[in-house]
């Protein structure tokens, strides 16, 4: 009995320590960000037109939006690159102030982090090879699909019981389809239109998998920072600034 109690006590102590180290993470407040003079942002820059690499720099729609927000806050934008699933983990643990990677503000994610107001209404689409027998969602049953790891495409396809092949980068998910390793590639609509080029033998189907709002992610503890960013972002949506950024990249804007 003493041994059992000792083991139980050890397990309880370990659980407590893990809670303090992982659950105790707290995001920066508005004052702390202003004092630091920068907003630290994690992103996976393989998601055009929202994020991509040009000339060694991260550029894209979300970069432009956050740069304008940072100007209003009086701070610099500091970007760190990583895989998508690491973006979410980095924000949740408060290693970074913010996450941007076309992140859907889903109910599940809201249990682990804060979100700004949505700035865009996105959709997941189905990409197939030209001449494929797959014409819509119903035709995906029993088929293998490629997705980017940790995305809502990954989560949604897994929950739907599809055979999923997940990749760290969307470029690899696309190549898997081109090589015939999967039957379809599930990805966000604008990214699909950016990455599916004429002559590569791929087509984007009309029927959408889902519709979902994009927002910027923050750690719990940053409530006043998110509230201030919400004010700025709402004004940018209302006065057409966000729509203008989409037009700059030649993209259609779907207001949330």
Protein Blocks (a to p, Z undefined) as FASTA:
>chain_A
ZZmmmmmmmmmmmmmmmmmmmmmpccddfklmmmnopacddddfbbcfkbcceehiacdj
klmmmmmmmmmnopacddddddfklmmmmmmnomafbdcehiacdfklmmmoccdddfbd
cdddddddehiabfbfklmgopacdddehiaklmmmmmnopacdddfbfklmmmmmmnop
afbdcddfklmmmmmcghilpacdfbdfbdcdddddddehilmmmmmmmmmmmmmmmnom
mmmmmmmnopacddZZ
